[in-house]
Structures are given as C-alpha cells and as structure tokens.
Amino acid sequence: MFEEGFGWKAVAMGYGCGFVFGVSIGYVVFRARKPAWFVKMVEDSAHQNAKRLRRKNAPRNGGRRY
C-alpha cells in the first residue's frame, strides 16, 4: 500500500481541508479588521491598472499621451 504513494483520495482530502481552513482563517482576519497591507496592495494595483489603461487608450481616443 505504501509503495503506491498518495492516492487521489488522500490528495482530495488534503486540498479540501486546506481550503476550508484557509477560507475560515481569511474570514476571521477580514471580519476583524481590514489588513492595511492588503488594502494598500489592492489600491496600488488598481491605480497602476487604471494608469496603464489610460495610457493604452489615449492615442485612439484622441487624448494626450503621458
């Protein structure tokens, strides 16, 4: 039995337990308060994406190029 390695049932149980544990911990952390590092990361990435889209669409829409 041990020569075969992990079967798909063991792998599925591990993924399932990890998923439930991760969702539970994430819920507790975000319910308690918003982590400043996460909010900053999301806002920075949204700002960068908006900046990139403005830059990409500017010449086609007659806007200035930055």
All heavy atoms as a GROMACS GRO file, in nm:
protein
  533
    1MET      N    1   0.081  -0.119   0.000
    1MET     CA    2   0.000   0.000   0.000
    1MET      C    3   0.086   0.126   0.000
    1MET      O    4   0.056   0.222  -0.067
    1MET     CB    5  -0.094  -0.002   0.120
    1MET     CG    6  -0.174   0.125   0.133
    1MET     SD    7  -0.328   0.092   0.207
    1MET     CE    8  -0.446   0.153   0.105
    2PHE      N    9   0.194   0.128   0.078
    2PHE     CA   10   0.278   0.247   0.086
    2PHE      C   11   0.366   0.264  -0.037
    2PHE      O   12   0.416   0.373  -0.062
    2PHE     CB   13   0.365   0.244   0.212
    2PHE     CG   14   0.287   0.266   0.338
    2PHE    CD1   15   0.269   0.164   0.428
    2PHE    CD2   16   0.229   0.388   0.364
    2PHE    CE1   17   0.197   0.185   0.544
    2PHE    CE2   18   0.156   0.410   0.478
    2PHE     CZ   19   0.139   0.308   0.569
    3GLU      N   20   0.385   0.158  -0.114
    3GLU     CA   21   0.468   0.170  -0.233
    3GLU      C   22   0.401   0.252  -0.343
    3GLU      O   23   0.466   0.304  -0.430
    3GLU     CB   24   0.502   0.030  -0.289
    3GLU     CG   25   0.589  -0.053  -0.200
    3GLU     CD   26   0.507  -0.143  -0.109
    3GLU    OE1   27   0.393  -0.177  -0.144
    3GLU    OE2   28   0.558  -0.178  -0.002
    4GLU      N   29   0.269   0.259  -0.340
    4GLU     CA   30   0.195   0.330  -0.444
    4GLU      C   31   0.202   0.481  -0.430
    4GLU      O   32   0.175   0.554  -0.524
    4GLU     CB   33   0.048   0.286  -0.442
    4GLU     CG   34   0.029   0.141  -0.476
    4GLU     CD   35  -0.116   0.100  -0.462
    4GLU    OE1   36  -0.202   0.186  -0.439
    4GLU    OE2   37  -0.142  -0.020  -0.474
    5GLY      N   38   0.234   0.532  -0.314
    5GLY     CA   39   0.235   0.677  -0.293
    5GLY      C   40   0.096   0.724  -0.250
    5GLY      O   41   0.014   0.648  -0.203
    6PHE      N   42   0.072   0.850  -0.267
    6PHE     CA   43  -0.056   0.907  -0.229
    6PHE      C   44  -0.160   0.877  -0.336
    6PHE      O   45  -0.134   0.894  -0.455
    6PHE     CB   46  -0.047   1.060  -0.212
    6PHE     CG   47   0.032   1.101  -0.093
    6PHE    CD1   48   0.152   1.166  -0.108
    6PHE    CD2   49  -0.016   1.076   0.034
    6PHE    CE1   50   0.224   1.206   0.001
    6PHE    CE2   51   0.056   1.115   0.145
    6PHE     CZ   52   0.177   1.180   0.130
    7GLY      N   53  -0.275   0.840  -0.293
    7GLY     CA   54  -0.386   0.818  -0.386
    7GLY      C   55  -0.464   0.947  -0.404
    7GLY      O   56  -0.442   1.047  -0.334
    8TRP      N   57  -0.556   0.948  -0.496
    8TRP     CA   58  -0.633   1.070  -0.522
    8TRP      C   59  -0.722   1.106  -0.406
    8TRP      O   60  -0.753   1.223  -0.385
    8TRP     CB   61  -0.713   1.054  -0.651
    8TRP     CG   62  -0.823   0.951  -0.643
    8TRP    CD1   63  -0.813   0.820  -0.676
    8TRP    CD2   64  -0.956   0.971  -0.600
    8TRP    NE1   65  -0.932   0.756  -0.655
    8TRP    CE2   66  -1.023   0.848  -0.608
    8TRP    CE3   67  -1.027   1.082  -0.555
    8TRP    CZ2   68  -1.156   0.832  -0.573
    8TRP    CZ3   69  -1.160   1.066  -0.520
    8TRP    CH2   70  -1.223   0.942  -0.529
    9LYS      N   71  -0.765   1.005  -0.326
    9LYS     CA   72  -0.850   1.034  -0.211
    9LYS      C   73  -0.773   1.114  -0.106
    9LYS      O   74  -0.825   1.211  -0.049
    9LYS     CB   75  -0.903   0.905  -0.149
    9LYS     CG   76  -1.004   0.835  -0.235
    9LYS     CD   77  -1.051   0.706  -0.169
    9LYS     CE   78  -1.144   0.630  -0.261
    9LYS     NZ   79  -1.187   0.503  -0.201
   10ALA      N   80  -0.648   1.077  -0.080
   10ALA     CA   81  -0.567   1.149   0.018
   10ALA      C   82  -0.538   1.291  -0.029
   10ALA      O   83  -0.543   1.386   0.050
   10ALA     CB   84  -0.437   1.074   0.042
   11VAL      N   85  -0.512   1.306  -0.157
   11VAL     CA   86  -0.485   1.438  -0.211
   11VAL      C   87  -0.610   1.526  -0.204
   11VAL      O   88  -0.605   1.643  -0.164
   11VAL     CB   89  -0.433   1.428  -0.356
   11VAL    CG1   90  -0.423   1.564  -0.421
   11VAL    CG2   91  -0.299   1.357  -0.360
   12ALA      N   92  -0.726   1.470  -0.239
   12ALA     CA   93  -0.851   1.545  -0.233
   12ALA      C   94  -0.884   1.585  -0.091
   12ALA      O   95  -0.930   1.698  -0.066
   12ALA     CB   96  -0.964   1.463  -0.294
   13MET      N   97  -0.861   1.496   0.006
   13MET     CA   98  -0.887   1.529   0.147
   13MET      C   99  -0.794   1.641   0.193
   13MET      O  100  -0.836   1.732   0.265
   13MET     CB  101  -0.869   1.406   0.235
   13MET     CG  102  -0.981   1.307   0.220
   13MET     SD  103  -0.980   1.160   0.325
   13MET     CE  104  -0.823   1.153   0.401
   14GLY      N  105  -0.670   1.637   0.151
   14GLY     CA  106  -0.575   1.743   0.188
   14GLY      C  107  -0.613   1.877   0.130
   14GLY      O  108  -0.612   1.979   0.200
   15TYR      N  109  -0.649   1.880   0.002
   15TYR     CA  110  -0.692   2.004  -0.060
   15TYR      C  111  -0.819   2.057   0.004
   15TYR      O  112  -0.834   2.176   0.028
   15TYR     CB  113  -0.716   1.985  -0.211
   15TYR     CG  114  -0.592   1.999  -0.294
   15TYR    CD1  115  -0.541   1.891  -0.363
   15TYR    CD2  116  -0.526   2.121  -0.304
   15TYR    CE1  117  -0.426   1.903  -0.441
   15TYR    CE2  118  -0.412   2.134  -0.380
   15TYR     CZ  119  -0.362   2.024  -0.448
   15TYR     OH  120  -0.251   2.036  -0.523
   16GLY      N  121  -0.913   1.968   0.033
   16GLY     CA  122  -1.039   2.009   0.095
   16GLY      C  123  -1.017   2.069   0.233
   16GLY      O  124  -1.072   2.175   0.264
   17CYS      N  125  -0.937   2.002   0.315
   17CYS     CA  126  -0.908   2.055   0.449
   17CYS      C  127  -0.834   2.188   0.442
   17CYS      O  128  -0.864   2.281   0.516
   17CYS     CB  129  -0.826   1.954   0.528
   17CYS     SG  130  -0.917   1.806   0.571
   18GLY      N  131  -0.739   2.198   0.353
   18GLY     CA  132  -0.664   2.324   0.337
   18GLY      C  133  -0.753   2.437   0.290
   18GLY      O  134  -0.741   2.550   0.337
   19PHE      N  135  -0.845   2.407   0.200
   19PHE     CA  136  -0.936   2.510   0.150
   19PHE      C  137  -1.028   2.560   0.260
   19PHE      O  138  -1.044   2.680   0.280
   19PHE     CB  139  -1.018   2.455   0.034
   19PHE     CG  140  -1.117   2.552  -0.022
   19PHE    CD1  141  -1.075   2.656  -0.103
   19PHE    CD2  142  -1.251   2.542   0.010
   19PHE    CE1  143  -1.166   2.748  -0.153
   19PHE    CE2  144  -1.343   2.633  -0.039
   19PHE     CZ  145  -1.300   2.736  -0.121
   20VAL      N  146  -1.086   2.467   0.336
   20VAL     CA  147  -1.177   2.505   0.445
   20VAL      C  148  -1.101   2.584   0.551
   20VAL      O  149  -1.149   2.687   0.600
   20VAL     CB  150  -1.244   2.380   0.506
   20VAL    CG1  151  -1.317   2.413   0.635
   20VAL    CG2  152  -1.339   2.317   0.406
   21PHE      N  153  -0.982   2.540   0.587
   21PHE     CA  154  -0.901   2.611   0.686
   21PHE      C  155  -0.865   2.751   0.636
   21PHE      O  156  -0.877   2.849   0.710
   21PHE     CB  157  -0.774   2.531   0.716
   21PHE     CG  158  -0.688   2.594   0.821
   21PHE    CD1  159  -0.723   2.590   0.953
   21PHE    CD2  160  -0.570   2.658   0.785
   21PHE    CE1  161  -0.643   2.649   1.049
   21PHE    CE2  162  -0.489   2.717   0.879
   21PHE     CZ  163  -0.526   2.712   1.013
   22GLY      N  164  -0.824   2.763   0.511
   22GLY     CA  165  -0.786   2.893   0.456
   22GLY      C  166  -0.903   2.990   0.449
   22GLY      O  167  -0.889   3.108   0.483
   23VAL      N  168  -1.018   2.942   0.405
   23VAL     CA  169  -1.136   3.028   0.398
   23VAL      C  170  -1.178   3.072   0.539
   23VAL      O  171  -1.213   3.188   0.561
   23VAL     CB  172  -1.252   2.957   0.325
   23VAL    CG1  173  -1.383   3.031   0.342
   23VAL    CG2  174  -1.219   2.942   0.178
   24SER      N  175  -1.171   2.981   0.634
   24SER     CA  176  -1.209   3.014   0.773
   24SER      C  177  -1.117   3.120   0.831
   24SER      O  178  -1.163   3.219   0.889
   24SER     CB  179  -1.205   2.889   0.861
   24SER     OG  180  -1.291   2.792   0.812
   25ILE      N  181  -0.989   3.102   0.818
   25ILE     CA  182  -0.893   3.199   0.870
   25ILE      C  183  -0.906   3.332   0.797
   25ILE      O  184  -0.903   3.438   0.859
   25ILE     CB  185  -0.748   3.144   0.859
   25ILE    CG1  186  -0.732   3.023   0.948
   25ILE    CG2  187  -0.646   3.251   0.894
   25ILE    CD1  188  -0.752   3.050   1.096
   26GLY      N  189  -0.923   3.329   0.666
   26GLY     CA  190  -0.943   3.452   0.590
   26GLY      C  191  -1.066   3.528   0.635
   26GLY      O  192  -1.064   3.651   0.649
   27TYR      N  193  -1.173   3.457   0.662
   27TYR     CA  194  -1.296   3.521   0.708
   27TYR      C  195  -1.274   3.588   0.843
   27TYR      O  196  -1.314   3.702   0.864
   27TYR     CB  197  -1.409   3.418   0.719
   27TYR     CG  198  -1.535   3.476   0.776
   27TYR    CD1  199  -1.618   3.555   0.698
   27TYR    CD2  200  -1.571   3.452   0.908
   27TYR    CE1  201  -1.734   3.610   0.750
   27TYR    CE2  202  -1.686   3.506   0.962
   27TYR     CZ  203  -1.768   3.585   0.882
   27TYR     OH  204  -1.881   3.639   0.934
   28VAL      N  205  -1.207   3.519   0.934
   28VAL     CA  206  -1.182   3.576   1.066
   28VAL      C  207  -1.094   3.700   1.056
   28VAL      O  208  -1.121   3.802   1.120
   28VAL     CB  209  -1.118   3.470   1.159
   28VAL    CG1  210  -1.066   3.533   1.287
   28VAL    CG2  211  -1.217   3.360   1.191
   29VAL      N  212  -0.990   3.694   0.976
   29VAL     CA  213  -0.898   3.808   0.963
   29VAL      C  214  -0.968   3.928   0.902
   29VAL      O  215  -0.958   4.040   0.953
   29VAL     CB  216  -0.775   3.769   0.877
   29VAL    CG1  217  -0.696   3.891   0.836
   29VAL    CG2  218  -0.688   3.673   0.954
   30PHE      N  219  -1.043   3.908   0.794
   30PHE     CA  220  -1.107   4.021   0.728
   30PHE      C  221  -1.230   4.069   0.802
   30PHE      O  222  -1.270   4.184   0.788
   30PHE     CB  223  -1.142   3.986   0.583
   30PHE     CG  224  -1.021   3.988   0.496
   30PHE    CD1  225  -0.962   3.870   0.454
   30PHE    CD2  226  -0.965   4.107   0.457
   30PHE    CE1  227  -0.850   3.872   0.374
   30PHE    CE2  228  -0.852   4.110   0.378
   30PHE     CZ  229  -0.794   3.993   0.337
   31ARG      N  230  -1.293   3.984   0.881
   31ARG     CA  231  -1.408   4.026   0.959
   31ARG      C  232  -1.363   4.112   1.077
   31ARG      O  233  -1.431   4.206   1.116
   31ARG     CB  234  -1.483   3.902   1.010
   31ARG     CG  235  -1.612   3.932   1.074
   31ARG     CD  236  -1.711   3.978   0.971
   31ARG     NE  237  -1.839   3.994   1.037
   31ARG     CZ  238  -1.937   4.060   0.987
   31ARG    NH1  239  -1.926   4.116   0.870
   31ARG    NH2  240  -2.049   4.073   1.053
   32ALA      N  241  -1.249   4.078   1.134
   32ALA     CA  242  -1.197   4.153   1.250
   32ALA      C  243  -1.158   4.295   1.209
   32ALA      O  244  -1.195   4.392   1.272
   32ALA     CB  245  -1.078   4.079   1.310
   33ARG      N  246  -1.082   4.307   1.102
   33ARG     CA  247  -1.040   4.439   1.051
   33ARG      C  248  -0.976   4.419   0.915
   33ARG      O  249  -0.932   4.310   0.882
   33ARG     CB  250  -0.942   4.508   1.144
   33ARG     CG  251  -0.812   4.432   1.162
   33ARG     CD  252  -0.719   4.505   1.256
   33ARG     NE  253  -0.601   4.426   1.280
   33ARG     CZ  254  -0.495   4.423   1.202
   33ARG    NH1  255  -0.490   4.496   1.094
   33ARG    NH2  256  -0.392   4.348   1.231
   34LYS      N  257  -0.970   4.525   0.839
   34LYS     CA  258  -0.904   4.517   0.708
   34LYS      C  259  -0.754   4.532   0.728
   34LYS      O  260  -0.710   4.633   0.781
   34LYS     CB  261  -0.954   4.628   0.616
   34LYS     CG  262  -1.097   4.615   0.576
   34LYS     CD  263  -1.135   4.728   0.484
   34LYS     CE  264  -1.282   4.721   0.452
   34LYS     NZ  265  -1.326   4.836   0.377
   35PRO      N  266  -0.676   4.436   0.683
   35PRO     CA  267  -0.530   4.450   0.695
   35PRO      C  268  -0.480   4.564   0.607
   35PRO      O  269  -0.513   4.571   0.488
   35PRO     CB  270  -0.476   4.316   0.646
   35PRO     CG  271  -0.592   4.224   0.641
   35PRO     CD  272  -0.715   4.307   0.630
   36ALA      N  273  -0.403   4.653   0.665
   36ALA     CA  274  -0.354   4.771   0.593
   36ALA      C  275  -0.269   4.732   0.472
   36ALA      O  276  -0.278   4.794   0.367
   36ALA     CB  277  -0.274   4.860   0.687
   37TRP      N  278  -0.188   4.628   0.486
   37TRP     CA  279  -0.101   4.588   0.374
   37TRP      C  280  -0.183   4.539   0.256
   37TRP      O  281  -0.147   4.565   0.142
   37TRP     CB  282  -0.002   4.480   0.420
   37TRP     CG  283  -0.068   4.353   0.465
   37TRP    CD1  284  -0.107   4.321   0.591
   37TRP    CD2  285  -0.106   4.242   0.383
   37TRP    NE1  286  -0.166   4.198   0.593
   37TRP    CE2  287  -0.168   4.146   0.467
   37TRP    CE3  288  -0.096   4.214   0.247
   37TRP    CZ2  289  -0.217   4.026   0.420
   37TRP    CZ3  290  -0.145   4.094   0.201
   37TRP    CH2  291  -0.205   4.001   0.286
   38PHE      N  292  -0.294   4.471   0.283
   38PHE     CA  293  -0.376   4.419   0.174
   38PHE      C  294  -0.450   4.532   0.103
   38PHE      O  295  -0.455   4.536  -0.020
   38PHE     CB  296  -0.476   4.317   0.229
   38PHE     CG  297  -0.560   4.252   0.122
   38PHE    CD1  298  -0.504   4.156   0.039
   38PHE    CD2  299  -0.691   4.288   0.103
   38PHE    CE1  300  -0.579   4.096  -0.060
   38PHE    CE2  301  -0.767   4.229   0.004
   38PHE     CZ  302  -0.711   4.133  -0.077
   39VAL      N  303  -0.504   4.625   0.181
   39VAL     CA  304  -0.576   4.739   0.123
   39VAL      C  305  -0.480   4.821   0.037
   39VAL      O  306  -0.514   4.861  -0.075
   39VAL     CB  307  -0.640   4.825   0.233
   39VAL    CG1  308  -0.697   4.954   0.177
   39VAL    CG2  309  -0.748   4.747   0.305
   40LYS      N  310  -0.360   4.844   0.088
   40LYS     CA  311  -0.262   4.922   0.012
   40LYS      C  312  -0.223   4.850  -0.118
   40LYS      O  313  -0.214   4.912  -0.224
   40LYS     CB  314  -0.137   4.946   0.096
   40LYS     CG  315  -0.034   5.031   0.027
   40LYS     CD  316   0.086   5.055   0.114
   40LYS     CE  317   0.186   5.138   0.037
   40LYS     NZ  318   0.316   5.141   0.098
   41MET      N  319  -0.204   4.719  -0.110
   41MET     CA  320  -0.167   4.641  -0.228
   41MET      C  321  -0.276   4.647  -0.334
   41MET      O  322  -0.249   4.666  -0.453
   41MET     CB  323  -0.140   4.496  -0.188
   41MET     CG  324  -0.100   4.407  -0.303
   41MET     SD  325  -0.066   4.238  -0.254
   41MET     CE  326  -0.228   4.183  -0.203
   42VAL      N  327  -0.402   4.631  -0.293
   42VAL     CA  328  -0.513   4.632  -0.388
   42VAL      C  329  -0.530   4.771  -0.449
   42VAL      O  330  -0.548   4.785  -0.570
   42VAL     CB  331  -0.643   4.586  -0.319
   42VAL    CG1  332  -0.764   4.611  -0.407
   42VAL    CG2  333  -0.633   4.440  -0.283
   43GLU      N  334  -0.522   4.876  -0.366
   43GLU     CA  335  -0.537   5.012  -0.419
   43GLU      C  336  -0.424   5.047  -0.514
   43GLU      O  337  -0.447   5.109  -0.618
   43GLU     CB  338  -0.543   5.112  -0.304
   43GLU     CG  339  -0.674   5.107  -0.229
   43GLU     CD  340  -0.676   5.201  -0.110
   43GLU    OE1  341  -0.570   5.258  -0.077
   43GLU    OE2  342  -0.784   5.215  -0.051
   44ASP      N  343  -0.302   5.008  -0.481
   44ASP     CA  344  -0.188   5.037  -0.569
   44ASP      C  345  -0.202   4.964  -0.702
   44ASP      O  346  -0.176   5.021  -0.808
   44ASP     CB  347  -0.056   4.997  -0.503
   44ASP     CG  348  -0.013   5.094  -0.394
   44ASP    OD1  349  -0.074   5.204  -0.386
   44ASP    OD2  350   0.079   5.061  -0.319
   45SER      N  351  -0.246   4.838  -0.698
   45SER     CA  352  -0.257   4.764  -0.823
   45SER      C  353  -0.372   4.820  -0.908
   45SER      O  354  -0.361   4.827  -1.030
   45SER     CB  355  -0.275   4.615  -0.797
   45SER     OG  356  -0.408   4.577  -0.793
   46ALA      N  357  -0.482   4.862  -0.844
   46ALA     CA  358  -0.593   4.921  -0.919
   46ALA      C  359  -0.548   5.053  -0.982
   46ALA      O  360  -0.584   5.083  -1.096
   46ALA     CB  361  -0.713   4.943  -0.828
   47HIS      N  362  -0.471   5.131  -0.909
   47HIS     CA  363  -0.420   5.258  -0.963
   47HIS      C  364  -0.328   5.234  -1.082
   47HIS      O  365  -0.336   5.304  -1.183
   47HIS     CB  366  -0.348   5.335  -0.853
   47HIS     CG  367  -0.291   5.465  -0.898
   47HIS    ND1  368  -0.370   5.572  -0.932
   47HIS    CD2  369  -0.163   5.504  -0.917
   47HIS    CE1  370  -0.291   5.672  -0.970
   47HIS    NE2  371  -0.166   5.633  -0.962
   48GLN      N  372  -0.240   5.134  -1.070
   48GLN     CA  373  -0.149   5.104  -1.179
   48GLN      C  374  -0.224   5.055  -1.302
   48GLN      O  375  -0.192   5.093  -1.415
   48GLN     CB  376  -0.047   4.997  -1.136
   48GLN     CG  377   0.053   5.046  -1.034
   48GLN     CD  378   0.143   5.153  -1.091
   48GLN    OE1  379   0.173   5.155  -1.209
   48GLN    NE2  380   0.186   5.244  -1.006
   49ASN      N  381  -0.328   4.972  -1.282
   49ASN     CA  382  -0.406   4.922  -1.395
   49ASN      C  383  -0.481   5.036  -1.463
   49ASN      O  384  -0.488   5.041  -1.586
   49ASN     CB  385  -0.505   4.814  -1.350
   49ASN     CG  386  -0.434   4.684  -1.318
   49ASN    OD1  387  -0.322   4.662  -1.362
   49ASN    ND2  388  -0.499   4.602  -1.240
   50ALA      N  389  -0.539   5.127  -1.385
   50ALA     CA  390  -0.611   5.240  -1.443
   50ALA      C  391  -0.515   5.329  -1.521
   50ALA      O  392  -0.547   5.376  -1.630
   50ALA     CB  393  -0.681   5.320  -1.333
   51LYS      N  394  -0.398   5.350  -1.467
   51LYS     CA  395  -0.297   5.432  -1.534
   51LYS      C  396  -0.255   5.368  -1.666
   51LYS      O  397  -0.243   5.434  -1.768
   51LYS     CB  398  -0.176   5.445  -1.441
   51LYS     CG  399  -0.077   5.550  -1.478
   51LYS     CD  400   0.032   5.547  -1.373
   51LYS     CE  401   0.113   5.669  -1.369
   51LYS     NZ  402   0.221   5.661  -1.271
   52ARG      N  403  -0.237   5.236  -1.663
   52ARG     CA  404  -0.197   5.163  -1.782
   52ARG      C  405  -0.305   5.169  -1.889
   52ARG      O  406  -0.277   5.187  -2.007
   52ARG     CB  407  -0.167   5.018  -1.745
   52ARG     CG  408  -0.095   4.940  -1.850
   52ARG     CD  409  -0.053   4.803  -1.803
   52ARG     NE  410   0.034   4.810  -1.688
   52ARG     CZ  411   0.017   4.740  -1.575
   52ARG    NH1  412  -0.084   4.657  -1.563
   52ARG    NH2  413   0.101   4.752  -1.475
   53LEU      N  414  -0.432   5.156  -1.848
   53LEU     CA  415  -0.542   5.162  -1.944
   53LEU      C  416  -0.554   5.301  -2.005
   53LEU      O  417  -0.579   5.316  -2.124
   53LEU     CB  418  -0.673   5.123  -1.877
   53LEU     CG  419  -0.690   4.974  -1.852
   53LEU    CD1  420  -0.817   4.949  -1.773
   53LEU    CD2  421  -0.692   4.897  -1.981
   54ARG      N  422  -0.539   5.405  -1.922
   54ARG     CA  423  -0.544   5.542  -1.976
   54ARG      C  424  -0.434   5.562  -2.079
   54ARG      O  425  -0.455   5.619  -2.184
   54ARG     CB  426  -0.529   5.643  -1.862
   54ARG     CG  427  -0.656   5.669  -1.786
   54ARG     CD  428  -0.644   5.794  -1.703
   54ARG     NE  429  -0.526   5.796  -1.618
   54ARG     CZ  430  -0.524   5.762  -1.491
   54ARG    NH1  431  -0.633   5.720  -1.432
   54ARG    NH2  432  -0.413   5.769  -1.421
   55ARG      N  433  -0.317   5.513  -2.046
   55ARG     CA  434  -0.203   5.530  -2.136
   55ARG      C  435  -0.225   5.452  -2.266
   55ARG      O  436  -0.195   5.499  -2.374
   55ARG     CB  437  -0.077   5.479  -2.066
   55ARG     CG  438   0.050   5.532  -2.125
   55ARG     CD  439   0.169   5.489  -2.045
   55ARG     NE  440   0.176   5.560  -1.919
   55ARG     CZ  441   0.248   5.522  -1.816
   55ARG    NH1  442   0.318   5.414  -1.822
   55ARG    NH2  443   0.250   5.593  -1.706
   56LYS      N  444  -0.280   5.333  -2.254
   56LYS     CA  445  -0.301   5.247  -2.371
   56LYS      C  446  -0.410   5.304  -2.462
   56LYS      O  447  -0.399   5.298  -2.585
   56LYS     CB  448  -0.340   5.107  -2.325
   56LYS     CG  449  -0.358   5.007  -2.434
   56LYS     CD  450  -0.392   4.872  -2.374
   56LYS     CE  451  -0.419   4.770  -2.482
   56LYS     NZ  452  -0.456   4.642  -2.426
   57ASN      N  453  -0.516   5.360  -2.406
   57ASN     CA  454  -0.629   5.408  -2.485
   57ASN      C  455  -0.616   5.553  -2.530
   57ASN      O  456  -0.694   5.598  -2.611
   57ASN     CB  457  -0.759   5.392  -2.406
   57ASN     CG  458  -0.794   5.248  -2.386
   57ASN    OD1  459  -0.757   5.164  -2.467
   57ASN    ND2  460  -0.863   5.218  -2.279
   58ALA      N  461  -0.521   5.625  -2.479
   58ALA     CA  462  -0.511   5.768  -2.509
   58ALA      C  463  -0.497   5.798  -2.658
   58ALA      O  464  -0.571   5.882  -2.709
   58ALA     CB  465  -0.395   5.829  -2.430
   59PRO      N  466  -0.406   5.738  -2.733
   59PRO     CA  467  -0.391   5.775  -2.874
   59PRO      C  468  -0.515   5.745  -2.958
   59PRO      O  469  -0.550   5.822  -3.046
   59PRO     CB  470  -0.274   5.691  -2.921
   59PRO     CG  471  -0.200   5.653  -2.799
   59PRO     CD  472  -0.302   5.646  -2.690
   60ARG      N  473  -0.585   5.637  -2.930
   60ARG     CA  474  -0.702   5.602  -3.009
   60ARG      C  475  -0.819   5.696  -2.981
   60ARG      O  476  -0.900   5.721  -3.067
   60ARG     CB  477  -0.746   5.459  -2.978
   60ARG     CG  478  -0.663   5.359  -3.054
   60ARG     CD  479  -0.718   5.222  -3.034
   60ARG     NE  480  -0.646   5.166  -2.920
   60ARG     CZ  481  -0.694   5.077  -2.838
   60ARG    NH1  482  -0.815   5.030  -2.852
   60ARG    NH2  483  -0.622   5.030  -2.739
   61ASN      N  484  -0.828   5.745  -2.860
   61ASN     CA  485  -0.939   5.830  -2.823
   61ASN      C  486  -0.909   5.978  -2.837
   61ASN      O  487  -0.986   6.061  -2.794
   61ASN     CB  488  -0.981   5.801  -2.678
   61ASN     CG  489  -1.032   5.659  -2.663
   61ASN    OD1  490  -1.081   5.601  -2.758
   61ASN    ND2  491  -1.020   5.605  -2.545
   62GLY      N  492  -0.798   6.010  -2.894
   62GLY     CA  493  -0.763   6.150  -2.916
   62GLY      C  494  -0.708   6.218  -2.791
   62GLY      O  495  -0.693   6.339  -2.788
   63GLY      N  496  -0.677   6.142  -2.689
   63GLY     CA  497  -0.625   6.200  -2.566
   63GLY      C  498  -0.475   6.221  -2.574
   63GLY      O  499  -0.409   6.181  -2.670
   64ARG      N  500  -0.425   6.287  -2.472
   64ARG     CA  501  -0.280   6.309  -2.466
   64ARG      C  502  -0.209   6.183  -2.425
   64ARG      O  503  -0.261   6.102  -2.350
   64ARG     CB  504  -0.248   6.419  -2.366
   64ARG     CG  505  -0.288   6.555  -2.416
   64ARG     CD  506  -0.241   6.658  -2.320
   64ARG     NE  507  -0.314   6.641  -2.194
   64ARG     CZ  508  -0.278   6.697  -2.079
   64ARG    NH1  509  -0.173   6.773  -2.072
   64ARG    NH2  510  -0.348   6.678  -1.971
   65ARG      N  511  -0.087   6.170  -2.469
   65ARG     CA  512  -0.003   6.058  -2.426
   65ARG      C  513   0.081   6.104  -2.308
   65ARG      O  514   0.144   6.208  -2.314
   65ARG     CB  515   0.085   6.013  -2.541
   65ARG     CG  516   0.161   5.890  -2.508
   65ARG     CD  517   0.232   5.834  -2.628
   65ARG     NE  518   0.231   5.690  -2.611
   65ARG     CZ  519   0.207   5.604  -2.704
   65ARG    NH1  520   0.182   5.647  -2.825
   65ARG    NH2  521   0.209   5.477  -2.680
   66TYR      N  522   0.082   6.026  -2.202
   66TYR     CA  523   0.156   6.065  -2.080
   66TYR      C  524   0.294   6.009  -2.079
   66TYR      O  525   0.323   5.905  -2.120
   66TYR     CB  526   0.081   6.015  -1.956
   66TYR     CG  527  -0.053   6.080  -1.941
   66TYR    CD1  528  -0.169   6.017  -1.982
   66TYR    CD2  529  -0.062   6.207  -1.885
   66TYR    CE1  530  -0.292   6.075  -1.966
   66TYR    CE2  531  -0.186   6.266  -1.870
   66TYR     CZ  532  -0.300   6.201  -1.909
   66TYR     OH  533  -0.420   6.262  -1.895
   0.00000   0.00000   0.00000
